[in-house]
Amino acid sequence: MVVDFRRTRRDHSPLHIDGSTVEIVKSTKFLGVHLAEDLTWSLNTSTITKKAQQRLYFLRRLRKAHLPPPILTTFYRGTIESILSSCITAWFGNCTASDRKSLQRVVRTAEKIIGVSLPTITDIYTTRCIRKTTSIVDDYTHPSHTLFTLLPSGKRYRSIRALTSRLCNSFFPHAIRLLNNQSLV
């Protein structure tokens, strides 16, 4: 897979490793996340949504067996929410509105099946971001720890300058905004 954002498209010369040519593909799956060559997340979210919708069948079956809502919620968290939130801090920030809507549709369907209120996909993303950011800030040996520097006031973190919306919506700038908003509350 070749990621190239130059204005003029060029044909890339083939890459050779140990005498064999490496195939150029449009997308690949790495650690359970589908990466596309244009770095959009539509393929990833459609795959996740499809997998989560398949698991909703089992939730419906458990509901028909008259299981109480706490057990249904535990099943939802273990089987459906875990799929929806897999590597969510890496890809959710740059998802399109339609991708977010399709993910939220799965959560709403689960709410109707269980009959209780569940956290939205955005709430799950925010919680995971804050948790991950806090662990990075607390761990001085983490490679990304230096990205979180306090301003002279000692209350807020220095923002990362982002010229593109892709970078602005990525994990680190968004995590710093979340930390700064959390410290204001």
VOTORLO-265614 format. One record per atom (N, C-alpha, C): residue in one letter; atom name; y, z, x. Coordinates in pm, 1 decimal, padded with zeros to 6 digits, always signed. Layout:
BEGIN
   res   atom          Y          Z          X
     a     CA          Y          Z          X
...
This chain:
BEGIN
   res   atom          Y          Z          X
     m      N   -00116.4   +00000.0   +00085.0
     m     CA   +00000.0   +00000.0   +00000.0
     m      C   +00122.9   +00000.0   +00089.8
     v      N   +00217.7   -00086.6   +00059.1
     v     CA   +00341.8   -00096.5   +00134.7
     v      C   +00455.2   -00056.5   +00042.8
     v      N   +00532.7   +00042.2   +00085.7
     v     CA   +00649.5   +00086.0   +00010.2
     v      C   +00771.3   +00031.0   +00082.6
     d      N   +00841.9   -00061.6   +00017.7
     d     CA   +00954.6   -00129.5   +00080.0
     d      C   +01064.5   -00146.6   -00023.9
     f      N   +01179.8   -00085.9   -00000.4
     f     CA   +01290.1   -00092.5   -00095.4
     f      C   +01405.1   -00179.6   -00046.3
     r      N   +01379.0   -00265.6   +00049.4
     r     CA   +01484.2   -00355.7   +00094.6
     r      C   +01517.3   -00455.3   -00015.7
     r      N   +01641.6   -00501.8   -00014.5
     r     CA   +01686.0   -00594.4   -00119.2
     r      C   +01614.2   -00728.1   -00111.0
     t      N   +01588.1   -00774.2   +00010.0
     t     CA   +01516.7   -00900.4   +00025.5
     t      C   +01369.6   -00870.9   +00048.8
     r      N   +01287.3   -00925.8   -00038.5
     r     CA   +01142.5   -00906.3   -00027.8
     r      C   +01088.5   -00992.9   +00084.5
     r      N   +01006.9   -00935.8   +00165.9
     r     CA   +00942.9   -01008.6   +00274.9
     r      C   +00792.1   -00991.5   +00264.4
     d      N   +00722.7   -01091.4   +00313.6
     d     CA   +00578.4   -01076.1   +00325.3
     d      C   +00550.9   -00992.9   +00448.7
     h      N   +00470.2   -00893.5   +00433.2
     h     CA   +00439.4   -00803.6   +00543.6
     h      C   +00317.9   -00855.6   +00618.8
     s      N   +00327.9   -00848.5   +00748.6
     s     CA   +00214.9   -00893.3   +00829.4
     s      C   +00099.6   -00795.0   +00811.9
     p      N   -00022.6   -00843.7   +00813.0
     p     CA   -00136.9   -00754.4   +00790.5
     p      C   -00151.9   -00652.1   +00903.1
     l      N   -00196.6   -00535.1   +00866.4
     l     CA   -00219.6   -00426.4   +00960.6
     l      C   -00365.0   -00429.8   +01004.0
     h      N   -00386.7   -00422.9   +01134.1
     h     CA   -00522.9   -00426.9   +01187.9
     h      C   -00554.8   -00292.9   +01253.4
     i      N   -00667.6   -00236.5   +01215.8
     i     CA   -00716.9   -00113.1   +01276.6
     i      C   -00859.9   -00139.8   +01322.8
     d      N   -00882.1   -00122.2   +01449.6
     d     CA   -01013.0   -00148.2   +01510.6
     d      C   -01067.1   -00286.9   +01476.5
     g      N   -00979.7   -00385.5   +01477.4
     g     CA   -01021.1   -00523.0   +01455.0
     g      C   -01037.9   -00564.0   +01310.4
     s      N   -01028.2   -00470.9   +01216.2
     s     CA   -01040.8   -00507.7   +01075.4
     s      C   -00905.0   -00495.3   +01006.0
     t      N   -00880.3   -00585.4   +00912.0
     t     CA   -00753.2   -00588.8   +00840.0
     t      C   -00754.4   -00485.9   +00727.5
     v      N   -00644.9   -00411.8   +00716.7
     v     CA   -00629.9   -00313.2   +00610.2
     v      C   -00577.9   -00385.6   +00486.8
     e      N   -00644.7   -00363.2   +00374.5
     e     CA   -00607.9   -00429.2   +00249.8
     e      C   -00478.4   -00370.7   +00194.1
     i      N   -00389.6   -00457.3   +00144.7
     i     CA   -00266.2   -00412.9   +00080.0
     i      C   -00293.1   -00406.5   -00069.7
     v      N   -00269.3   -00288.9   -00128.7
     v     CA   -00295.9   -00267.9   -00271.1
     v      C   -00166.5   -00230.6   -00342.0
     k      N   -00165.4   -00246.4   -00474.3
     k     CA   -00046.5   -00213.6   -00555.6
     k      C   -00036.5   -00064.0   -00583.9
     s      N   -00151.1   +00003.8   -00593.5
     s     CA   -00150.9   +00147.8   -00619.3
     s      C   -00275.8   +00208.5   -00558.0
     t      N   -00268.8   +00339.9   -00537.2
     t     CA   -00382.9   +00411.9   -00482.4
     t      C   -00384.8   +00553.2   -00539.1
     k      N   -00499.9   +00615.0   -00532.3
     k     CA   -00513.5   +00753.1   -00577.8
     k      C   -00531.1   +00840.6   -00455.2
     f      N   -00442.4   +00939.4   -00440.4
     f     CA   -00446.3   +01029.6   -00325.8
     f      C   -00436.0   +01171.8   -00376.8
     l      N   -00536.8   +01252.7   -00348.0
     l     CA   -00544.1   +01392.4   -00392.1
     l      C   -00525.0   +01405.1   -00543.2
     g      N   -00582.3   +01311.0   -00617.3
     g     CA   -00577.0   +01316.6   -00762.7
     g      C   -00449.1   +01264.9   -00824.3
     v      N   -00356.3   +01214.6   -00742.7
     v     CA   -00229.2   +01163.1   -00792.6
     v      C   -00225.7   +01013.0   -00767.1
     h      N   -00192.2   +00936.5   -00870.0
     h     CA   -00183.8   +00791.0   -00856.9
     h      C   -00045.4   +00753.8   -00802.4
     l      N   -00044.4   +00688.1   -00687.3
     l     CA   +00079.6   +00643.9   -00624.7
     l      C   +00091.9   +00493.3   -00640.0
     a      N   +00205.5   +00446.2   -00689.7
     a     CA   +00231.1   +00303.1   -00703.0
     a      C   +00323.0   +00259.2   -00589.8
     e      N   +00320.2   +00130.1   -00557.0
     e     CA   +00398.7   +00082.2   -00444.5
     e      C   +00548.8   +00092.1   -00469.6
     d      N   +00591.9   +00093.4   -00596.2
     d     CA   +00734.1   +00109.1   -00625.9
     d      C   +00771.5   +00255.4   -00650.4
     l      N   +00678.0   +00345.9   -00626.5
     l     CA   +00695.2   +00490.5   -00640.1
     l      C   +00737.6   +00533.5   -00780.6
     t      N   +00691.4   +00461.1   -00881.1
     t     CA   +00709.2   +00506.7   -01018.5
     t      C   +00585.4   +00587.4   -01055.6
     w      N   +00599.5   +00670.3   -01155.4
     w     CA   +00491.5   +00761.7   -01190.6
     w      C   +00426.6   +00727.4   -01323.6
     s      N   +00452.1   +00609.0   -01375.4
     s     CA   +00397.0   +00571.3   -01506.0
     s      C   +00244.9   +00563.0   -01504.2
     l      N   +00187.8   +00507.7   -01398.8
     l     CA   +00041.6   +00500.5   -01389.1
     l      C   -00018.5   +00640.5   -01383.0
     n      N   +00043.0   +00728.6   -01306.5
     n     CA   -00006.2   +00866.5   -01294.3
     n      C   +00001.4   +00939.1   -01428.5
     t      N   +00115.8   +00930.3   -01496.5
     t     CA   +00129.6   +01002.9   -01622.9
     t      C   +00040.8   +00943.5   -01731.8
     s      N   +00022.1   +00812.6   -01733.2
     s     CA   -00067.3   +00755.4   -01834.6
     s      C   -00211.3   +00798.3   -01810.2
     t      N   -00251.1   +00808.9   -01684.2
     t     CA   -00386.1   +00855.4   -01652.8
     t      C   -00404.2   +01001.5   -01692.2
     i      N   -00305.9   +01082.9   -01660.5
     i     CA   -00311.3   +01225.7   -01695.0
     i      C   -00312.4   +01244.0   -01846.7
     t      N   -00226.9   +01169.0   -01916.1
     t     CA   -00220.1   +01179.2   -02061.7
     t      C   -00352.7   +01140.1   -02125.3
     k      N   -00412.0   +01032.8   -02076.7
     k     CA   -00540.7   +00988.3   -02130.9
     k      C   -00648.4   +01094.0   -02109.7
     k      N   -00651.4   +01152.7   -01990.5
     k     CA   -00751.9   +01254.6   -01960.4
     k      C   -00731.4   +01379.8   -02046.3
     a      N   -00603.7   +01419.1   -02065.7
     a     CA   -00574.2   +01537.6   -02146.5
     a      C   -00607.4   +01512.8   -02293.9
     q      N   -00581.2   +01391.3   -02342.5
     q     CA   -00613.2   +01360.1   -02481.9
     q      C   -00764.3   +01362.9   -02506.5
     q      N   -00840.6   +01324.9   -02406.4
     q     CA   -00985.8   +01333.4   -02419.8
     q      C   -01030.9   +01478.4   -02432.5
     r      N   -00962.4   +01569.6   -02364.8
     r     CA   -00998.4   +01711.3   -02372.0
     r      C   -00956.0   +01775.1   -02504.3
     l      N   -00859.2   +01712.9   -02573.1
     l     CA   -00817.4   +01765.4   -02702.9
     l      C   -00931.9   +01760.6   -02803.8
     y      N   -01024.4   +01669.3   -02787.0
     y     CA   -01140.3   +01660.5   -02875.5
     y      C   -01217.6   +01792.8   -02874.4
     f      N   -01238.4   +01847.5   -02754.9
     f     CA   -01314.0   +01973.3   -02743.2
     f      C   -01236.2   +02089.7   -02803.7
     l      N   -01103.8   +02084.4   -02791.2
     l     CA   -01021.5   +02187.9   -02854.4
     l      C   -01034.7   +02181.0   -03006.4
     r      N   -01038.4   +02060.2   -03060.2
     r     CA   -01057.2   +02044.4   -03205.1
     r      C   -01193.4   +02096.6   -03249.2
     r      N   -01294.9   +02070.2   -03169.9
     r     CA   -01429.7   +02117.5   -03202.4
     r      C   -01434.5   +02270.8   -03202.1
     l      N   -01369.7   +02332.0   -03106.1
     l     CA   -01366.3   +02478.8   -03101.6
     l      C   -01288.8   +02534.7   -03221.1
     r      N   -01184.0   +02464.2   -03263.9
     r     CA   -01106.7   +02508.2   -03380.3
     r      C   -01193.5   +02501.7   -03506.4
     k      N   -01274.9   +02396.1   -03516.1
     k     CA   -01363.8   +02382.9   -03631.5
     k      C   -01470.9   +02491.4   -03632.2
     a      N   -01501.9   +02545.9   -03514.5
     a     CA   -01599.5   +02655.1   -03504.1
     a      C   -01535.2   +02790.1   -03535.7
     h      N   -01407.9   +02788.7   -03577.2
     h     CA   -01333.3   +02907.2   -03620.4
     h      C   -01313.1   +03009.3   -03509.2
     l      N   -01287.6   +02961.7   -03386.7
     l     CA   -01254.6   +03053.2   -03277.6
     l      C   -01110.9   +03101.3   -03294.2
     p      N   -01081.0   +03224.1   -03253.6
     p     CA   -00945.2   +03276.9   -03269.6
     p      C   -00846.8   +03208.9   -03173.0
     p      N   -00717.6   +03207.3   -03207.5
     p     CA   -00615.9   +03141.7   -03124.4
     p      C   -00610.5   +03188.1   -02978.3
     p      N   -00631.8   +03318.6   -02946.8
     p     CA   -00627.9   +03355.6   -02804.3
     p      C   -00734.8   +03283.9   -02720.7
     i      N   -00851.8   +03265.4   -02776.5
     i     CA   -00958.1   +03195.1   -02702.7
     i      C   -00924.3   +03046.6   -02692.5
     l      N   -00870.0   +02988.8   -02799.6
     l     CA   -00828.3   +02848.6   -02796.3
     l      C   -00716.7   +02827.0   -02693.7
     t      N   -00625.1   +02923.6   -02685.1
     t     CA   -00517.0   +02913.7   -02587.8
     t      C   -00571.7   +02920.4   -02446.0
     t      N   -00667.0   +03007.4   -02422.2
     t     CA   -00729.3   +03017.1   -02290.0
     t      C   -00800.2   +02886.4   -02255.5
     f      N   -00868.8   +02828.4   -02352.6
     f     CA   -00934.9   +02700.0   -02330.0
     f      C   -00831.6   +02592.0   -02299.0
     y      N   -00721.5   +02591.5   -02375.3
     y     CA   -00613.5   +02494.0   -02351.0
     y      C   -00558.6   +02507.8   -02209.1
     r      N   -00530.4   +02629.9   -02169.4
     r     CA   -00473.1   +02652.0   -02035.5
     r      C   -00568.7   +02608.5   -01925.2
     g      N   -00696.6   +02633.0   -01945.1
     g     CA   -00794.3   +02600.8   -01841.7
     g      C   -00831.9   +02453.9   -01834.3
     t      N   -00830.4   +02385.0   -01947.9
     t     CA   -00878.6   +02246.9   -01946.0
     t      C   -00769.0   +02142.5   -01963.2
     i      N   -00670.8   +02168.7   -02044.9
     i     CA   -00569.0   +02066.8   -02073.4
     i      C   -00442.9   +02089.4   -01991.1
     e      N   -00390.6   +02211.7   -01993.6
     e     CA   -00268.3   +02238.4   -01917.2
     e      C   -00291.3   +02220.8   -01767.8
     s      N   -00409.1   +02252.7   -01719.9
     s     CA   -00438.0   +02235.7   -01577.8
     s      C   -00436.1   +02087.9   -01538.7
     i      N   -00476.9   +02000.5   -01629.0
     i     CA   -00470.0   +01856.4   -01602.8
     i      C   -00324.3   +01810.0   -01606.1
     l      N   -00250.7   +01853.7   -01708.0
     l     CA   -00111.5   +01811.6   -01722.2
     l      C   -00024.0   +01858.6   -01605.7
     s      N   -00055.5   +01973.6   -01549.5
     s     CA   +00030.2   +02030.7   -01445.2
     s      C   -00025.5   +02011.2   -01304.3
     s      N   -00123.8   +01925.5   -01289.0
     s     CA   -00180.0   +01899.4   -01156.2
     s      C   -00077.0   +01828.4   -01068.7
     c      N   -00035.5   +01891.0   -00960.1
     c     CA   +00066.0   +01837.8   -00866.8
     c      C   +00197.5   +01805.4   -00938.2
     i      N   +00230.5   +01880.0   -01039.8
     i     CA   +00347.6   +01849.8   -01122.9
     i      C   +00478.8   +01857.7   -01044.3
     t      N   +00484.3   +01941.7   -00941.9
     t     CA   +00608.5   +01953.0   -00864.8
     t      C   +00636.6   +01828.0   -00783.8
     a      N   +00534.8   +01747.6   -00758.1
     a     CA   +00554.0   +01625.3   -00679.8
     a      C   +00603.2   +01509.2   -00765.2
     w      N   +00557.2   +01498.3   -00888.4
     w     CA   +00584.8   +01377.1   -00964.4
     w      C   +00671.7   +01394.5   -01087.4
     f      N   +00681.7   +01512.1   -01145.2
     f     CA   +00748.8   +01526.4   -01274.6
     f      C   +00898.8   +01501.2   -01267.4
     g      N   +00962.0   +01535.2   -01158.0
     g     CA   +01107.0   +01518.9   -01146.8
     g      C   +01152.6   +01375.1   -01159.9
     n      N   +01071.3   +01280.2   -01116.3
     n     CA   +01108.7   +01139.2   -01121.8
     n      C   +01038.3   +01062.2   -01232.5
     c      N   +00981.6   +01131.8   -01329.4
     c     CA   +00919.2   +01064.5   -01443.4
     c      C   +01025.9   +01006.5   -01535.7
     t      N   +00989.0   +00900.7   -01604.9
     t     CA   +01080.2   +00845.0   -01704.7
     t      C   +01076.2   +00931.2   -01830.3
     a      N   +01174.7   +00911.6   -01915.9
     a     CA   +01180.1   +00988.3   -02040.1
     a      C   +01059.3   +00958.8   -02128.5
     s      N   +01013.3   +00835.4   -02130.1
     s     CA   +00896.9   +00801.9   -02213.0
     s      C   +00769.8   +00866.8   -02158.5
     d      N   +00758.9   +00878.1   -02024.8
     d     CA   +00643.7   +00947.1   -01966.3
     d      C   +00645.6   +01094.9   -02002.8
     r      N   +00762.1   +01155.5   -01995.9
     r     CA   +00774.0   +01297.5   -02032.7
     r      C   +00741.0   +01318.4   -02180.4
     k      N   +00784.2   +01223.9   -02261.9
     k     CA   +00758.1   +01234.1   -02405.2
     k      C   +00608.6   +01225.5   -02434.2
     s      N   +00538.7   +01136.8   -02364.1
     s     CA   +00393.7   +01125.1   -02387.7
     s      C   +00319.8   +01250.6   -02341.7
     l      N   +00365.1   +01312.2   -02232.5
     l     CA   +00304.5   +01438.0   -02187.3
     l      C   +00331.6   +01549.7   -02287.1
     q      N   +00455.5   +01555.3   -02337.4
     q     CA   +00491.3   +01659.7   -02433.3
     q      C   +00416.7   +01640.5   -02564.7
     r      N   +00386.6   +01516.2   -02600.3
     r     CA   +00311.0   +01488.6   -02722.0
     r      C   +00173.4   +01554.4   -02716.7
     v      N   +00111.7   +01555.4   -02599.7
     v     CA   -00019.0   +01621.2   -02584.1
     v      C   -00004.7   +01771.4   -02607.8
     v      N   +00103.1   +01830.8   -02551.7
     v     CA   +00125.7   +01975.1   -02568.9
     v      C   +00149.7   +02007.2   -02716.3
     r      N   +00229.8   +01924.7   -02785.0
     r     CA   +00256.7   +01948.1   -02927.7
     r      C   +00129.6   +01935.8   -03011.7
     t      N   +00045.5   +01839.6   -02977.4
     t     CA   -00081.2   +01824.1   -03049.2
     t      C   -00167.7   +01948.3   -03031.2
     a      N   -00172.7   +02000.2   -02909.2
     a     CA   -00249.3   +02122.3   -02883.8
     a      C   -00191.2   +02240.2   -02960.8
     e      N   -00058.4   +02247.3   -02970.6
     e     CA   +00005.7   +02354.0   -03048.9
     e      C   -00039.0   +02348.1   -03194.2
     k      N   -00043.6   +02228.1   -03250.1
     k     CA   -00084.7   +02213.3   -03390.5
     k      C   -00230.9   +02250.4   -03409.6
     i      N   -00313.4   +02216.4   -03313.2
     i     CA   -00455.8   +02249.1   -03324.3
     i      C   -00477.0   +02400.0   -03316.4
     i      N   -00411.6   +02463.4   -03217.8
     i     CA   -00430.7   +02607.3   -03196.3
     i      C   -00356.2   +02689.1   -03300.8
     g      N   -00235.1   +02644.7   -03337.0
     g     CA   -00155.1   +02718.0   -03434.3
     g      C   -00062.7   +02820.0   -03371.9
     v      N   -00039.5   +02811.6   -03240.4
     v     CA   +00054.3   +02901.6   -03172.9
     v      C   +00150.2   +02818.1   -03087.9
     s      N   +00259.1   +02879.4   -03048.5
     s     CA   +00357.5   +02812.5   -02964.1
     s      C   +00308.9   +02809.8   -02818.6
     l      N   +00322.1   +02694.7   -02753.9
     l     CA   +00282.6   +02678.9   -02613.7
     l      C   +00404.7   +02639.2   -02531.5
     p      N   +00405.2   +02669.6   -02401.6
     p     CA   +00519.6   +02629.2   -02318.9
     p      C   +00529.4   +02477.0   -02308.5
     t      N   +00652.6   +02425.3   -02311.4
     t     CA   +00672.7   +02280.7   -02299.4
     t      C   +00637.3   +02235.7   -02158.5
     i      N   +00619.6   +02106.6   -02142.3
     i     CA   +00585.5   +02052.7   -02011.2
     i      C   +00700.3   +02075.4   -01912.8
     t      N   +00824.1   +02073.2   -01960.6
     t     CA   +00939.1   +02100.4   -01874.2
     t      C   +00940.5   +02246.0   -01830.9
     d      N   +00903.4   +02338.0   -01920.2
     d     CA   +00895.2   +02480.0   -01883.7
     d      C   +00786.8   +02503.4   -01779.1
     i      N   +00674.8   +02434.1   -01793.1
     i     CA   +00567.2   +02445.9   -01694.6
     i      C   +00616.0   +02396.6   -01559.1
     y      N   +00686.2   +02282.2   -01559.0
     y     CA   +00739.4   +02225.7   -01434.3
     y      C   +00839.1   +02322.2   -01368.9
     t      N   +00929.4   +02376.8   -01448.5
     t     CA   +01029.4   +02469.1   -01395.3
     t      C   +00963.8   +02593.4   -01337.1
     t      N   +00866.7   +02649.3   -01407.2
     t     CA   +00796.6   +02767.8   -01358.7
     t      C   +00724.3   +02739.4   -01227.6
     r      N   +00655.5   +02626.7   -01221.5
     r     CA   +00583.5   +02590.8   -01098.6
     r      C   +00678.9   +02565.9   -00983.3
     c      N   +00792.2   +02501.4   -01011.1
     c     CA   +00892.0   +02476.4   -00905.0
     c      C   +00946.5   +02607.2   -00849.1
     i      N   +00981.6   +02698.6   -00937.3
     i     CA   +01037.0   +02825.9   -00891.5
     i      C   +00932.2   +02903.1   -00812.1
     r      N   +00807.8   +02903.0   -00859.4
     r     CA   +00701.2   +02973.1   -00787.9
     r      C   +00679.7   +02913.4   -00649.0
     k      N   +00674.6   +02780.4   -00640.4
     k     CA   +00653.7   +02713.3   -00511.9
     k      C   +00773.0   +02735.8   -00419.4
     t      N   +00892.3   +02727.1   -00472.7
     t     CA   +01012.9   +02747.1   -00393.2
     t      C   +01020.5   +02888.7   -00339.1
     t      N   +00987.9   +02986.0   -00420.7
     t     CA   +00990.2   +03125.6   -00376.7
     t      C   +00890.5   +03148.5   -00263.4
     s      N   +00773.2   +03086.2   -00273.7
     s     CA   +00675.2   +03103.3   -00166.0
     s      C   +00721.3   +03034.6   -00037.7
     i      N   +00792.3   +02923.4   -00047.7
     i     CA   +00845.0   +02856.7   +00072.2
     i      C   +00954.7   +02940.4   +00135.7
     v      N   +01045.2   +02992.8   +00053.0
     v     CA   +01156.5   +03074.1   +00104.7
     v      C   +01104.5   +03201.9   +00170.9
     d      N   +01000.4   +03262.1   +00114.9
     d     CA   +00947.0   +03386.3   +00169.9
     d      C   +00862.3   +03367.0   +00294.8
     d      N   +00812.7   +03245.8   +00318.0
     d     CA   +00724.6   +03218.0   +00431.5
     d      C   +00803.4   +03149.3   +00542.6
     y      N   +00838.1   +03225.0   +00647.0
     y     CA   +00918.3   +03170.9   +00756.1
     y      C   +00842.9   +03066.7   +00838.0
     t      N   +00711.9   +03062.6   +00829.8
     t     CA   +00634.3   +02965.8   +00906.1
     t      C   +00613.0   +02835.0   +00830.7
     h      N   +00656.4   +02828.7   +00705.7
     h     CA   +00639.4   +02706.1   +00627.5
     h      C   +00726.8   +02595.1   +00686.1
     p      N   +00673.6   +02473.4   +00699.1
     p     CA   +00752.4   +02364.3   +00758.9
     p      C   +00881.2   +02331.4   +00682.8
     s      N   +00885.9   +02357.0   +00554.3
     s     CA   +01004.1   +02325.5   +00474.4
     s      C   +01099.3   +02444.1   +00458.7
     h      N   +01069.3   +02554.0   +00523.4
     h     CA   +01152.2   +02673.7   +00509.1
     h      C   +01297.4   +02647.7   +00551.6
     t      N   +01316.7   +02563.6   +00651.0
     t     CA   +01452.2   +02537.7   +00701.6
     t      C   +01538.2   +02459.0   +00603.3
     l      N   +01478.9   +02397.3   +00502.1
     l     CA   +01557.2   +02325.6   +00401.4
     l      C   +01630.5   +02421.0   +00307.5
     f      N   +01587.4   +02545.9   +00304.7
     f     CA   +01647.5   +02645.4   +00216.2
     f      C   +01733.7   +02740.4   +00299.3
     t      N   +01858.6   +02702.6   +00320.4
     t     CA   +01951.3   +02786.8   +00397.5
     t      C   +02055.2   +02844.3   +00303.1
     l      N   +02082.6   +02971.4   +00322.0
     l     CA   +02181.3   +03038.1   +00238.8
     l      C   +02322.6   +02997.9   +00282.0
     l      N   +02412.2   +02992.9   +00185.3
     l     CA   +02553.7   +02970.9   +00215.1
     l      C   +02611.3   +03100.8   +00272.1
     p      N   +02729.6   +03097.1   +00332.4
     p     CA   +02787.3   +03219.2   +00390.4
     p      C   +02798.6   +03336.5   +00292.5
     s      N   +02808.0   +03307.4   +00163.4
     s     CA   +02815.8   +03416.8   +00065.8
     s      C   +02685.3   +03494.9   +00059.5
     g      N   +02574.0   +03431.2   +00097.6
     g     CA   +02444.0   +03496.4   +00094.4
     g      C   +02380.2   +03500.8   -00042.7
     k      N   +02444.1   +03434.8   -00141.1
     k     CA   +02392.5   +03439.3   -00277.3
     k      C   +02332.9   +03306.7   -00322.8
     r      N   +02384.7   +03197.8   -00270.9
     r     CA   +02339.3   +03064.6   -00313.0
     r      C   +02285.3   +02987.6   -00194.2
     y      N   +02202.0   +02886.6   -00225.0
     y     CA   +02142.8   +02804.1   -00120.8
     y      C   +02221.8   +02674.1   -00105.0
     r      N   +02225.1   +02624.6   +00017.2
     r     CA   +02295.5   +02500.9   +00046.2
     r      C   +02222.2   +02384.1   -00018.1
     s      N   +02295.8   +02301.8   -00092.4
     s     CA   +02237.0   +02187.1   -00159.7
     s      C   +02208.2   +02076.1   -00060.2
     i      N   +02104.9   +02000.6   -00089.9
     i     CA   +02071.3   +01884.1   -00009.1
     i      C   +02150.0   +01766.3   -00064.2
     r      N   +02219.7   +01696.0   +00024.4
     r     CA   +02299.3   +01582.5   -00019.3
     r      C   +02206.0   +01466.3   -00051.8
     a      N   +02212.9   +01420.0   -00174.5
     a     CA   +02125.4   +01312.3   -00219.6
     a      C   +02209.5   +01195.7   -00269.6
     l      N   +02190.7   +01080.5   -00207.5
     l     CA   +02267.7   +00963.1   -00247.3
     l      C   +02196.6   +00881.6   -00354.6
     t      N   +02066.9   +00897.3   -00368.3
     t     CA   +01992.9   +00821.9   -00469.1
     t      C   +01937.2   +00917.0   -00574.3
     s      N   +01919.3   +00864.6   -00693.7
     s     CA   +01863.4   +00948.8   -00800.4
     s      C   +01718.6   +00984.4   -00769.7
     r      N   +01648.1   +00898.1   -00694.9
     r     CA   +01509.6   +00927.6   -00657.2
     r      C   +01503.6   +01055.3   -00573.9
     l      N   +01593.4   +01068.3   -00477.5
     l     CA   +01596.7   +01188.8   -00395.0
     l      C   +01653.2   +01306.8   -00473.4
     c      N   +01754.7   +01282.7   -00554.0
     c     CA   +01817.3   +01390.3   -00630.7
     c      C   +01718.0   +01456.4   -00726.2
     n      N   +01627.0   +01376.9   -00782.6
     n     CA   +01529.1   +01429.6   -00877.8
     n      C   +01400.6   +01476.9   -00811.9
     s      N   +01389.1   +01462.5   -00680.8
     s     CA   +01267.1   +01503.9   -00612.9
     s      C   +01262.3   +01656.6   -00600.2
     f      N   +01154.2   +01707.6   -00543.6
     f     CA   +01127.4   +01851.1   -00546.8
     f      C   +01234.9   +01936.2   -00480.5
     f      N   +01271.0   +01907.6   -00355.0
     f     CA   +01357.7   +01999.2   -00281.0
     f      C   +01498.6   +02011.8   -00339.5
     p      N   +01569.9   +01904.4   -00369.7
     p     CA   +01701.9   +01923.5   -00433.3
     p      C   +01692.3   +01994.2   -00568.6
     h      N   +01589.3   +01959.1   -00645.8
     h     CA   +01573.8   +02022.8   -00776.5
     h      C   +01540.3   +02171.3   -00761.0
     a      N   +01457.0   +02203.9   -00664.1
     a     CA   +01420.1   +02343.5   -00641.0
     a      C   +01541.6   +02425.6   -00598.6
     i      N   +01627.4   +02368.9   -00516.3
     i     CA   +01748.0   +02440.6   -00475.1
     i      C   +01839.9   +02462.6   -00594.9
     r      N   +01853.6   +02361.8   -00681.8
     r     CA   +01934.8   +02379.7   -00803.0
     r      C   +01876.6   +02490.1   -00891.1
     l      N   +01743.4   +02492.6   -00904.3
     l     CA   +01680.8   +02597.8   -00985.3
     l      C   +01705.1   +02736.2   -00926.6
     l      N   +01691.7   +02748.4   -00794.3
     l     CA   +01717.2   +02877.8   -00729.7
     l      C   +01862.5   +02921.2   -00747.9
     n      N   +01955.0   +02827.8   -00732.9
     n     CA   +02095.9   +02862.2   -00748.6
     n      C   +02129.1   +02899.7   -00891.8
     n      N   +02070.4   +02831.8   -00988.4
     n     CA   +02093.3   +02867.3   -01129.0
     n      C   +02028.7   +03000.6   -01164.3
     q      N   +01915.3   +03028.7   -01100.7
     q     CA   +01845.8   +03155.7   -01125.9
     q      C   +01926.8   +03271.8   -01069.6
     s      N   +01992.2   +03250.2   -00955.6
     s     CA   +02070.2   +03360.5   -00895.9
     s      C   +02198.7   +03385.5   -00973.4
     l      N   +02246.7   +03287.1   -01051.0
     l     CA   +02367.2   +03305.8   -01130.3
     l      C   +02340.4   +03389.8   -01254.4
     v      N   +02217.2   +03389.8   -01300.5
     v     CA   +02182.7   +03460.3   -01424.5
     v      C   +02173.7   +03608.1   -01403.5
